[in-house]
Structure formats: structure tokens, C-alpha cells
Amino acid sequence: MAKLMQIVSKVQQRLNTDLKIAGVLITQYDGRKNLNKSVSELVQETFQGKVFNTHTQRHCACRSADTGTIDIVAISALIIGGIYYMILHCELSEFSGINLNNEQDRERMIKAIKYLANILFQTPSYGYSTIKIASKMKKDNVALEKIAEYTNLPMQIIKEL
């Protein structure tokens, strides 16, 4: 905590004498850990009235998640980061006309998240004609990579034809 206060003091002295802390956001928070709780309490005491109610949690994404075409870790980071930003911003004001303190706007956000999850993570269905074309291409010894490129079929499906 002392280090943080030293940094703020140095910035005030050297760069911006008018610098004031508008708010503090506690990040990487895991309420199950005593150390996190202790640090949170210390921050609350040090910055009384300036600590946002929102805490960003520590997320452990599966680093080996690889579908070949979708970077699930990056997409998850964007979605989670956006949600946290919206939650943090709602303590200050509306963002893009959305106020998460309003039940209707919260429902809009939940609906949008479900929609994105559907688009990103649903299992695609491949039409019979696409499978038939890929099968004929494989029989004609077209390179598997080219079949995948032309049909947008995953390599695993093409190999099983």
C-alpha cells in the first residue's frame, strides 16, 4: 500500500499537482482466500469511500482450449472484460445508453451475452451436400487442407469421410 501511495505522490509532484484518485478498483480478487480479504480490507481503510463496490475476479481459463479456428481464451477475456467494464461503469453513469442499475438494461445485456455464446460455441451442422462434395473431393485425391478451405469443414470430419 505504501508503494502505491509513493507512486501517486511522485506523479503529483513531478507531472500533475492536481492529480486526485477518483476511485480504486480491486482486481484479481478471490473471496475464498484470506490474503485477498485482508488486502481488500486494507484498501477499503486506506481509500475510504473511493473503492468501487465491484471487484474483478481471478479467472482460470483453460489455456489448452484450442478448437483450431476459435481462440476461446481471447474471446472469454473480451467478454469478461466487457462485463466487468459495464459493471464498473454502472457505478458512475450509463454507458452507451445502458444502465445496469435498470432491470430492463440488465436483461438486454444477459440476452446479448447468451446470443454471443450461441454464435461462438454452438456446434455447427454441416449440410448433406457439403459433406457429399467433400467426400467426392477426397476420393479425387484433392489435398485435405484444400477441402477444408473450400468447404469450411473441420479437418477431423474430412479425415473421417
QUIWO-V782013 format. One record per run of one state. SS is the DSSP state (H for helix, E for strand, - for the rest). FROM is the first residue (numbers start at 1). TO is the last residue. If there is no record, write none. Layout:
# QUIWO-V782013
ss=SS from=FROM to=TO
ss=SS from=FROM to=TO
This chain:
# QUIWO-V782013
ss=- from=1 to=1
ss=H from=2 to=14
ss=- from=15 to=23
ss=E from=24 to=29
ss=- from=30 to=33
ss=H from=34 to=46
ss=- from=47 to=50
ss=E from=51 to=57
ss=- from=58 to=71
ss=H from=72 to=90
ss=- from=91 to=94
ss=E from=95 to=95
ss=- from=96 to=97
ss=E from=98 to=98
ss=- from=99 to=102
ss=H from=103 to=121
ss=- from=122 to=127
ss=H from=128 to=139
ss=- from=140 to=143
ss=H from=144 to=151
ss=- from=152 to=154
ss=H from=155 to=160
ss=- from=161 to=161
